[in-house]
Amino acid sequence: AVVGASADWRRPSYFAMKYLQAKGYRCVPINPKAASTNTDILGERAYASLAEASAGALGGRTFDMIDVFRSSDAVGAIAEEAVEHGAKVLWMQLG
């Protein structure tokens, strides 16, 4: 999952998701705004939360990795949700 994924090609989350897809990884974008307008990001349906994506895109399975592109004040809640859903890896960018 890519939390904070953006449909804007100028955003770092867009480049990271596109790179991972090019290397063969399936990336599920987590972006509440895009989800509310049924906007796809790089060909994948956007979900509002990790829980919604786990139930929908993964059929209840866990995420192998969660890549976070959100401000540091939002990361605590995302980390808790990641643990709750059995994520194996949580990656955050510096800054």
Steps between C-alpha positions, in 0.01 A plus 500: 500500500607856436344725765479853368522388138433780256365514146718811447806389301708772668465347850765264643234241588403479132861431396550241775180314413578508127852366567372216719240406237770498231696253715197268514346594834128551541441831675169588661459878537358634827358847444162593654438789259571288191289217646204733559502604133571148367832617356750234397869562558735341247227255399415389854184581693569737790373408846426727794682290760720196548203310644288574194785402265572179691137394475456612139821474301660221701194295589584518870868413462775706661735748335861403443611863517344836572677798349399825675502842334335702775616758751661373820199598713284252304744208514415378852141412411611347170760286680239376747266409214787327318575283804130428542487368143816291530726701271851357481679827415419868557714739299504876552691766313737736677382852570 
